[in-house]
Amino acid sequence: MLEKLEVIDSINVLESGHIEVRQATKILEDGKELSKSYHRWVISPGDEITAQDKKVQDIAKAIHTKEIVDKYKEKLDKDKLAE
C-alpha cells in the first residue's frame, strides 16, 4: 500500500526574525521509504501565519513581536527608498 507522508522536519529562526521552514514529503510502500523530497519556505515578520503548521504558528507568535515586525517594515521602507 502506498502512503504519502508530509512532515515539518526543520524550523530555523534567523536573527532578523525570519523563520525558515522545511517540509519533507515521503512516499512509503508497506512502511518502506521509496522516495523523499523537500519543500522550503520563509516566513517574514508580519506575514500571515494562519495556514501554517501549529508548531510554526507558535514560533512565529513568540518571535514576531511588535518590535521585530516594526523593525523589519522599517528596513523594507529604507530599501525601497534606496532603489
N, C-alpha and C positions, 0 to 999 in steps of 0.2 A: 504494500500500500504506500503510495506517495503522500508526502506531507510537506507543507511549506511552513517554515518557522521564521518569524521575524522578531529579532531581539535587539534592544538598545544595548550595545556592549561597551560603549565608551562615551563618557561625558567629561569634557575638559573645560575649565574656566580660565580665560586669559585675563591678564592684568587690566585690560581695557574694559572688562565686563562682558566681552563676547563669550558665548557658550558654543563650543564645538561638539556636535553630536554625531556618533557613528552607529549605524544600524546594520547588523548582519542579517542576511537572508540566507537560510539554509534549506536545501532540498534534501529530504530524507526518504529513504526507501527501507521499510521494515526496520527503522531505527538507525540505519547506517547512512552517514552523510555522503550524498552524491556530488553536491556542489555547494559552494558558498560564495556570496558576493556581498559587497559593502556599498552603502549609500551614506554620504556625509552631507551635513548642512551646518550652517552657523546661525545663531540667534543673536541679534544685536540688541543692546539695551533699548528698551521701549518697544520692541517688536511684540506683536500679538502672539500669545502662547497657548490659547485655549485648545488648539488642535494637537498640542504636543503631548507626549507621554507624561504621566503623572510625576515621575521622578524628575524629568526635565522641567516641568512646571514648578515643582517645589524648589529646585535650584535657582531657576530664574526669579522666582518671587523673593528669595533670600538675597540674591546678588544684585538684581536690578532695582536698587534703591533709587529714590528721587534724585539724590546727589549724583549717582552714576549715570542715570538717564540724562539729566541736565548737562553733565559734563560731555557726554557723547554727542548730544544735539548741538552743543556749543562748538565742538570740534567739526561737525558736519558743516555748520554755518561758516566757520573760518575757512574750511576747504573750498566751499563754493565761492567765497569772495576772492580766494587766491587764483581761481581759474580764470 
